[in-house]
Amino acid sequence: MSQKNPQDNDASPFHRGEHIAQARMGVRDIEDWARKVVRDHLPEQHSDFHTSLPFLVIAARDDAGRPWVTLLDGPDGFVTAPNTRTLSIAALPGPGDALHNAITPDSDIGILGIQLATRRRNRANGRAGKVSASGFDFHVDQTFGNCPQYIHEREVYRAESTAPGPTTRSRGLAAHQTSWISSADTFFIASGFRDEGESPTYGLDASHRGGERGFVQVLDDRRVRFPDYAGNNHFNTVGNLLLDPRAGYLFVDFETGSVLQLTGTASIDWDSDEVANFPGARHLVTLEIDEVIETRSAVGLRWSSDAKSVRSLRLVEKAPESADVTSFVFEARDGGPLPRFEPGQHLPIELEIPGASTPVRRTYSLSNGPNDQRYRISVKREPQGTASQFLQDHLEPGAILNSRRPSGDFVLTRDTRPLVLISAGIGVTPLLSMLNAVVDTADTRPVLFIHSARNGQHHPMAQEVRALAARRSDVTVHVAYSQPTAQEKLGRDYDSSGRVNGPLLSRLKHSVDAQYFLCGPIGFMAQVQADLESQGISPEHIHTENFGPSASQQ
């Protein structure tokens, strides 16, 4: 990504390569939203996340300028945050690692913090500051959160023996390395670019890719290929590759802590017949390998299989909520208790869809309160949504499906500030869970609940929200319809016509000391956040969750 200050309204958080990729995929409307969520400092939530992790994924370049990616691990607390622009990392790539001695003052660094067990991840890029024999300081240029798509759950633990094994180097893949890559469901990728006319330094990104086992294909001992699916529409990696095709890959053997590092030159296949062989893929990326480095037992961590977190659920209720939204209520198949969730979190599920060779995995926000001892998801039918159409058309009470633990960090804060919950469309679901939690507990925070919809036909959970508000005198609801029908009455069915915007927010006299939670389409959230900030609301008190179209919501 570009290293211009993302807080400067005249500066784009994206460089021209990312703009090219976004335009090609028809998602240039991501710009306004990204200006709000790509920051030049670490919000407290991101600092807390990175400093709690036992490892970080690090991207850097060797002395030949080639990008590589590696893992740095350490004891609890090996990452600290002395201020909002700095992470101090008490670890360096060891002997044998592709990046040994590559981190020097002012060198460009990409960081990915990822917690596989909860499917959380945050990214940052910037530069190395002070470097010592035991670690280095990382100075943030850009940081932002990523969605949980394609992350396979794994629990991490420390190995009894942490001594690294031998390192081997080669120009191509050995037979066992081919098998390793072909069976992987996860890898990490480093990419970056340099343009003196646009930025004084070239940035680096460390990113994650995941899929079903075998999604990375080994074409021969010098070429690997993977399908790239819908993500957050930033196109950081692809945008980098359009300007500088050099890339580094990292494959981790989660059972042994061994790592396999590749570097080479990537090419992008946008629209050949081959792309059609990977349903849902936006393009294919092929890496021509220059060098391979394998280190046995490179890190002192191990990860357990994600299979043990699977829980079977039985569908017990199915109910329409609007013209295109249906709710599904699940209980544990074995009748036992379900893991508790935080209001605002999402539920990963697996669907056995006829014709699909593997389970179809999707993630939907939970729409009920955490005290129900059930899970409820409310799903909008998407025109091209394989999962949403299957759920609405074919899943009936009594059906069994597998889920994983609820996860996500779009959750209620623990303070006593008033709450302002603002949603549009299907974005109402996590905020409804939050409202349920507040009303059903001793939480005394006043709540202003604002929802935007086209009209009553496209307004899910309308009666439930009103009923919850009726139970508390300090819960206020305001509904805005942009296209009310002739049968709908102002003051009865909705509270204002038009969209949720700055003038409306001003009239509603929301508290500037509140915590704000926004969920809905990208354009809606970008505009509402801009309106709130123009009224003096601190960005640190505005929390967002994107419900734009993506593979995880369809």
C-alpha positions in Angstrom: 0.0 0.0 0.0 1.0 3.6 -0.4 2.8 5.2 2.5 1.2 8.6 2.2 -0.6 9.6 5.4 -4.0 8.0 5.3 -5.4 10.7 7.6 -4.6 13.4 5.0 -7.9 13.8 3.1 -6.0 14.6 -0.1 -4.0 11.4 0.0 -5.4 8.0 -1.1 -4.5 5.0 1.1 -3.9 3.1 -2.2 -1.2 3.4 -4.8 -1.8 3.3 -8.5 -1.4 -0.5 -8.8 -4.2 -1.0 -6.3 -6.3 1.5 -8.1 -5.8 -0.4 -11.4 -6.8 -3.7 -9.7 -9.9 -2.1 -8.0 -11.0 -0.5 -11.3 -10.7 -3.8 -13.1 -12.8 -5.5 -10.5 -15.4 -2.7 -10.3 -14.8 -1.8 -6.7 -13.3 1.7 -6.8 -16.0 2.7 -4.3 -13.8 1.2 -1.6 -11.8 4.4 -1.6 -14.0 6.5 0.8 -14.3 3.6 3.2 -10.6 2.8 3.2 -9.8 6.5 4.1 -11.6 5.8 7.3 -10.2 2.4 8.3 -6.6 2.6 7.1 -4.8 4.5 9.8 -1.3 5.8 10.3 -1.2 4.6 13.9 -2.3 1.6 16.0 -5.7 2.0 17.6 -5.8 0.6 21.1 -7.6 -2.5 19.9 -4.8 -3.2 17.4 -2.0 -2.6 19.8 -3.6 -4.9 22.4 -4.0 -7.5 19.7 -0.5 -7.5 18.4 1.1 -7.4 21.8 -1.0 -10.5 22.9 0.3 -12.7 20.1 3.0 -15.4 20.4 4.1 -14.9 16.8 4.0 -12.3 14.0 4.2 -12.8 10.2 7.0 -10.6 8.9 7.7 -9.5 5.3 11.0 -7.9 4.3 13.5 -7.9 1.4 16.9 -9.5 1.2 20.0 -7.7 0.1 19.1 -8.4 -3.5 15.7 -6.7 -3.1 13.8 -9.9 -3.2 10.7 -10.2 -0.9 10.5 -13.0 1.6 8.1 -13.8 4.5 8.8 -15.5 7.8 7.5 -16.1 11.3 8.9 -14.4 14.4 7.9 -16.0 17.7 8.9 -15.4 21.3 7.7 -15.7 24.9 4.6 -13.9 26.2 5.2 -10.2 25.9 7.9 -10.4 23.2 5.9 -7.7 21.3 5.2 -4.4 23.1 3.8 -1.1 22.0 5.6 1.9 23.6 3.3 4.3 21.7 0.6 4.3 19.0 3.1 4.4 16.1 5.6 1.8 17.3 5.8 -2.0 18.0 9.0 -3.2 19.8 9.7 -6.8 18.7 12.1 -8.8 20.7 13.0 -11.3 18.0 14.9 -11.4 14.7 15.1 -14.0 11.8 17.7 -16.6 12.8 20.6 -18.1 10.9 19.3 -20.0 7.9 16.2 -17.9 7.5 15.8 -16.1 4.2 15.6 -12.8 6.1 18.6 -13.4 8.5 20.4 -10.0 8.8 17.9 -8.4 6.4 16.1 -6.2 8.9 18.2 -3.0 9.1 17.3 0.6 10.1 14.8 2.1 7.7 14.2 -1.1 5.8 10.6 -1.7 4.8 8.6 -4.2 6.8 5.1 -5.7 6.4 3.5 -7.2 9.5 0.5 -9.5 9.8 -0.8 -10.3 13.3 -3.1 -13.3 13.0 -4.8 -15.4 15.7 -5.9 -18.6 14.0 -8.0 -19.9 17.0 -10.3 -16.8 16.8 -9.8 -16.1 13.1 -8.7 -12.5 13.8 -6.0 -10.6 11.8 -4.6 -7.1 11.6 -2.1 -5.8 9.1 0.5 -3.1 9.2 3.3 -1.8 7.0 6.1 0.6 7.8 9.8 0.7 8.5 12.3 -0.7 10.9 13.7 1.7 13.4 16.4 0.8 15.9 17.8 -2.7 15.4 19.7 -4.5 18.1 21.1 -8.0 18.5 17.8 -9.1 20.1 15.1 -7.4 18.1 13.9 -4.2 16.4 11.4 -1.4 16.5 8.7 -1.3 13.9 7.4 2.2 13.0 3.8 2.1 11.6 2.9 3.8 8.3 -0.4 2.1 7.7 -2.5 -0.3 9.7 -6.0 -1.9 9.2 -8.0 -4.9 10.2 -8.9 -7.8 7.9 -12.0 -9.9 7.8 -11.9 -13.6 8.9 -12.5 -15.1 5.5 -10.6 -18.3 4.7 -8.8 -18.6 8.1 -8.6 -22.1 9.3 -9.0 -22.4 13.1 -6.0 -23.8 15.0 -5.0 -23.6 18.6 -1.4 -22.7 19.2 0.9 -24.1 21.9 4.6 -24.1 22.7 6.7 -27.1 21.9 8.9 -28.8 24.5 12.0 -28.5 22.4 12.6 -25.3 20.5 16.0 -25.8 18.8 15.8 -25.2 15.1 16.7 -28.0 12.8 18.8 -27.9 9.6 18.2 -25.5 6.7 18.4 -26.5 3.0 18.4 -24.2 -0.1 17.6 -25.1 -3.7 16.4 -23.6 -7.0 13.3 -25.8 -7.2 10.9 -27.9 -5.2 11.8 -31.4 -3.9 9.2 -34.1 -3.9 8.3 -33.8 -0.3 8.0 -30.0 -0.6 5.6 -30.5 -3.5 3.5 -32.7 -1.3 3.7 -30.1 1.5 2.4 -27.3 -0.7 -0.2 -29.5 -2.4 -1.8 -30.4 1.0 -1.7 -26.9 2.5 -4.8 -24.9 3.4 -2.9 -21.8 4.5 0.1 -19.8 3.4 1.5 -16.3 3.7 2.6 -13.9 1.0 5.0 -10.9 0.8 4.7 -8.2 -1.9 5.6 -4.6 -2.3 6.6 -1.9 -4.7 8.8 1.2 -5.1 8.0 4.4 -7.0 10.2 7.4 -6.2 7.6 9.7 -7.8 4.8 8.5 -5.5 6.4 7.6 -2.2 10.0 8.2 -0.8 10.2 4.5 0.2 8.7 1.3 -1.1 6.3 -0.4 1.2 5.8 -4.1 1.9 2.7 -6.1 2.7 2.4 -9.4 4.6 -0.8 -11.1 3.8 -2.6 -14.4 4.4 -4.2 -16.8 1.9 -6.4 -19.8 2.8 -8.6 -22.3 1.1 -9.5 -26.0 1.0 -6.5 -28.3 1.1 -5.0 -28.5 -2.3 -6.0 -25.0 -3.3 -2.3 -24.2 -4.1 -1.3 -26.2 -7.1 2.3 -27.3 -7.9 2.6 -27.0 -11.7 6.2 -28.2 -11.7 9.2 -27.9 -9.5 9.6 -24.2 -10.4 6.0 -23.0 -10.5 3.1 -22.9 -8.1 -0.4 -21.4 -8.7 -3.3 -20.4 -6.5 -6.8 -19.0 -7.1 -7.5 -15.6 -5.5 -11.0 -15.1 -4.2 -13.1 -12.2 -3.0 -11.6 -10.4 0.0 -11.7 -6.9 1.4 -11.5 -5.3 -2.1 -8.3 -3.4 -1.2 -6.3 -5.6 -3.6 -3.0 -4.7 -1.8 -1.1 -7.9 -2.9 -2.4 -7.8 -6.5 -1.9 -4.1 -6.8 1.7 -4.5 -5.6 2.3 -7.3 -8.1 1.1 -5.2 -11.0 3.9 -2.7 -10.3 6.6 -5.1 -9.0 5.9 -8.8 -9.7 8.4 -10.1 -7.1 6.8 -12.0 -4.3 7.6 -14.3 -1.4 5.6 -17.2 0.0 5.7 -19.0 3.4 4.2 -22.4 4.1 4.2 -23.6 7.7 4.0 -27.2 8.9 1.8 -26.6 11.8 2.5 -29.9 13.5 6.3 -29.6 13.4 7.0 -25.9 13.3 9.0 -26.3 10.1 8.8 -23.6 7.4 9.1 -23.5 3.7 10.1 -20.1 2.1 9.8 -19.3 -1.6 10.7 -16.2 -3.6 10.2 -15.5 -7.2 8.2 -13.6 -9.8 4.4 -13.7 -9.9 2.1 -13.3 -12.9 -1.7 -12.8 -12.8 -4.2 -14.6 -15.0 -7.3 -12.4 -15.1 -9.6 -14.1 -17.6 -8.2 -17.2 -19.3 -10.3 -20.4 -19.6 -8.3 -21.7 -16.6 -9.9 -19.2 -14.2 -13.3 -20.7 -14.9 -12.1 -24.0 -13.5 -12.0 -22.3 -10.0 -15.6 -21.3 -9.2 -15.6 -17.9 -7.4 -12.0 -17.1 -8.1 -11.3 -13.6 -9.4 -8.0 -14.5 -11.0 -5.1 -16.9 -10.7 -1.6 -16.1 -9.4 1.4 -18.1 -10.6 4.8 -17.9 -9.0 8.0 -18.7 -11.0 10.3 -19.8 -8.2 13.8 -18.3 -7.9 14.9 -19.9 -4.6 13.5 -22.3 -2.0 14.6 -22.4 1.7 13.4 -25.0 4.1 14.1 -25.0 7.8 13.0 -27.9 10.0 11.4 -27.0 13.4 12.1 -23.3 12.7 9.8 -21.9 15.3 9.0 -23.0 18.9 5.3 -23.1 18.3 2.9 -25.8 17.2 -0.7 -25.7 16.1 -3.3 -28.3 16.7 -5.7 -29.4 14.0 -8.7 -27.2 13.5 -11.0 -30.2 13.3 -11.5 -30.4 17.1 -13.4 -27.1 17.1 -16.2 -28.3 14.8 -19.6 -28.5 16.5 -22.7 -30.1 15.0 -25.8 -28.0 15.1 -29.5 -28.8 14.5 -31.8 -26.3 12.8 -34.8 -25.9 15.0 -36.5 -22.8 13.6 -36.6 -21.1 10.3 -38.5 -17.8 9.9 -38.8 -15.1 7.2 -37.8 -11.6 8.4 -38.3 -9.5 5.3 -38.6 -9.9 1.5 -35.1 -11.2 1.2 -33.9 -12.1 4.8 -34.6 -15.4 6.6 -33.5 -16.3 10.2 -32.2 -19.7 11.2 -32.1 -20.9 14.8 -29.7 -23.7 15.8 -29.2 -25.8 18.9 -26.4 -28.2 19.7 -27.1 -31.6 17.9 -26.1 -33.4 21.1 -28.3 -31.2 23.3 -25.3 -29.9 25.2 -24.4 -26.2 25.9 -23.1 -24.1 23.1 -20.0 -22.0 23.5 -21.0 -18.5 24.6 -20.5 -15.6 22.2 -20.0 -11.9 22.5 -22.8 -9.8 21.0 -21.6 -8.7 17.5 -19.6 -11.8 16.8 -20.1 -14.1 13.8 -20.7 -17.8 13.4 -18.6 -19.8 10.8 -20.7 -22.6 9.3 -20.1 -25.4 6.8 -22.8 -26.4 4.3 -22.9 -29.7 2.4 -24.3 -28.4 -0.9 -25.1 -31.0 -3.7 -22.6 -30.7 -6.5 -19.9 -29.1 -4.3 -16.8 -31.4 -3.8 -16.1 -29.9 -0.4 -18.1 -28.2 2.4 -19.0 -24.6 1.5 -17.8 -22.4 4.4 -19.5 -19.1 5.2 -19.6 -16.7 8.1 -22.7 -14.9 9.3 -23.2 -12.5 12.2 -25.2 -13.9 15.1 -28.4 -11.9 15.5 -29.7 -13.1 18.9 -28.5 -12.2 22.4 -25.8 -14.3 24.1 -28.1 -15.5 26.8 -30.4 -17.6 24.6 -28.4 -20.8 24.6 -29.0 -20.9 20.9 -27.4 -19.5 17.8 -29.4 -17.4 15.3 -28.2 -16.2 12.0 -30.2 -14.0 9.7 -29.2 -14.4 6.1 -30.0 -12.1 3.1 -30.5 -13.8 -0.3 -27.8 -12.7 -2.7 -28.3 -12.9 -6.4 -25.1 -14.9 -6.9 -25.0 -16.3 -3.4 -24.5 -20.1 -3.5 -24.8 -20.4 0.3 -27.6 -17.9 0.9 -29.8 -19.5 -1.8 -29.1 -23.0 -0.4 -30.0 -21.9 3.1 -33.2 -20.2 2.1 -34.4 -22.7 -0.5 -33.3 -26.1 0.9 -32.4 -26.0 4.6 -35.4 -27.0 6.8 -35.8 -27.7 10.5 -34.1 -30.9 11.5 -31.2 -30.4 9.2 -27.7 -30.8 10.6 -24.7 -28.7 9.8 -21.2 -28.1 11.3 -20.1 -24.9 12.8 -17.0 -23.5 14.5 -16.8 -21.3 17.5 -18.2 -17.8 17.2 -15.4 -15.3 16.7 -14.7 -11.7 15.8 -13.7 -8.5 17.6 -16.7 -6.2 16.5 -18.1 -6.5 20.0 -19.5 -4.2 22.7 -17.0 -2.2 24.7 -16.8 -2.7 28.5 -17.1 0.9 29.5 -20.2 2.8 30.6 -20.5 5.3 27.7 -23.9 5.5 26.0 -24.3 3.4 22.8 -25.3 4.6 19.4 -26.0 1.6 17.1 -26.3 2.6 13.4 -27.1 0.0 10.7 -28.4 -0.3 7.1 -29.9 -3.4 5.5 -28.7 -6.7 6.7 -26.1 -4.8 8.8 -28.8 -4.8 11.5 -27.9 -8.3 12.6 -24.8 -7.8 14.9 -26.3 -4.6 16.3 -29.5 -6.4 17.1 -27.4 -8.9 19.1 -25.9 -6.0 21.0 -29.3 -4.5 21.7 -30.5 -7.9 23.0 -27.5 -8.1 25.3 -28.0 -4.7 26.7 -31.8 -5.1 27.3 -31.4 -8.6 28.8 -28.7 -7.8 31.3 -28.0 -5.2 34.0 -26.2 -3.0 31.5 -27.5 0.5 32.2 -26.1 2.3 29.2 -28.7 4.3 27.2 -29.0 3.3 23.6 -29.9 5.1 20.4 -30.7 2.5 17.7 -30.7 4.0 14.1 -31.6 1.9 11.1 -31.8 2.7 7.4 -33.8 0.6 5.0 -35.5 1.0 1.6 -39.0 0.4 3.1 -40.8 -2.1 5.3 -40.5 -4.9 2.9 -36.7 -4.7 3.1 -36.6 -4.1 6.9 -35.7 -7.3 8.8 -36.3 -7.6 12.5 -38.3 -4.4 12.7 -40.8 -5.6 15.3 -38.1 -7.3 17.4 -36.2 -4.0 17.7 -39.3 -2.1 18.7 -40.3 -4.7 21.2 -36.8 -4.6 22.8 -36.9 -0.8 23.0 -40.3 -0.9 24.7 -38.8 -2.7 27.6 -36.3 0.1 28.5 -37.2 3.8 28.7 -33.6 4.7 27.8 -33.6 2.9 24.5 -34.6 5.1 21.6 -35.2 3.7 18.0 -35.2 5.8 14.8 -36.0 4.2 11.5 -35.3 5.9 8.2 -36.9 4.7 4.9 -35.4 5.9 1.7 -38.3 4.7 -0.5 -41.4 4.2 1.8 -44.4 2.6 0.2 -47.8 4.4 -0.1 -49.2 2.1 2.6 -46.5 3.0 5.2 -47.2 5.9 7.5 -44.6 8.3 8.9 -44.6 8.1 12.7 -46.1 4.6 12.7 -43.9 2.5 10.4 -40.9 4.7 10.1 -39.6 7.9 11.7 -38.1 9.8 8.8 -37.8 9.6 5.0 -34.5 9.7 3.3 -31.1 8.3 4.3 -29.2 8.4 7.5 -26.9 11.4 7.2 -25.2 14.3 9.1 -28.3 16.5 9.4 -30.4 13.6 10.7 -27.7 12.6 13.2 -27.6 16.2 14.4 -31.4 16.3 15.0 -31.3 13.0 17.0 -29.0 14.7 19.5 -26.7 11.7 20.0 -24.1 11.9 22.8 -20.6 12.9 21.7 -19.3 10.8 24.5 -21.0 7.6 23.2 -19.5 4.5 21.6 -20.7 4.2 18.0 -21.1 0.9 16.2 -21.7 1.0 12.4 -22.6 -1.9 10.2 -23.8 -1.9 6.6 -22.6 -1.3 3.0 -19.2 0.3 2.6 -20.5 3.5 1.2 -23.1 3.9 4.0 -20.5 3.4 6.7 -17.9 5.7 5.1 -20.5 8.5 4.9 -21.8 8.1 8.4 -18.4 7.9 9.9 -17.4 11.1 8.0 -20.6 12.8 9.3 -19.9 11.7 12.9 -16.3 12.9 12.8 -17.4 16.3 11.4 -19.6 16.6 14.5 -16.6 16.1 16.8 -16.8 12.3 17.4 -13.4 10.8 17.9 -12.5 8.0 15.4 -11.4 5.9 18.4 -15.0 5.7 19.5 -16.4 4.6 16.1 -16.4 0.9 15.5 -17.3 -0.7 12.2 -18.2 -4.0 10.6 -18.5 -4.3 6.8 -21.5 -6.2 5.4 -20.6 -5.5 1.7 -21.0 -8.4 -0.8 -18.3 -11.0 -0.3 -17.8 -14.7 -0.5 -18.3 -15.0 3.3 -21.7 -13.4 3.2 -23.2 -15.2 0.2 
